[in-house]
Amino acid sequence: MELLTTKPELTIIKNKIYEIRGVKVMLDFDLAEIYHVETKNLKRAVRRNIERFPADFMFELTQNEVYSLRCQFGTLETIGRGKHAKYLPFAFTEQGVAQLSSVLNSSFAIEMNISIIRAFVALRQYALGYAELNRKLDDFMITTNTQFNEIYQLLDEFAAHKKELEKPQNRIGFVLR
């Protein structure tokens, strides 16, 4: 496992946030890499303090979820050590990541926690901005559709009135033969 030697950029952290079961989470092996600890030590610290991690803070992935993640990106080496994982990965929600700072009580872990929480907040703000943009676009479409409907109605009325004007008119006067 290649450890990050410097403070990870926000974009690197954002790329390690996944949506699983409809929740934004970070996986234990990514967090271990960011905190500069081995995954087994991170999991050991969590298991020793499991009462700090209710189901809405952390959950263990199912075998199907792990397989699905493996299809998206290689989580384990295909040869040698790490070929077969003994334990399923933990997935930590934003609150679970915040709780990790109390379990991994080093100044580096606390600093990394702050960076990770900022990444979660930035993603949330992006999502809110996206939702606001969609709402404005919907409002624009409704207004535009209403205006086009009014224009089409006026054009139909104009076309109907024009047809009335184009009808052959009866001649006034005498017809000479």
Disulfide bonds with the S-S distance in Angstrom:
none
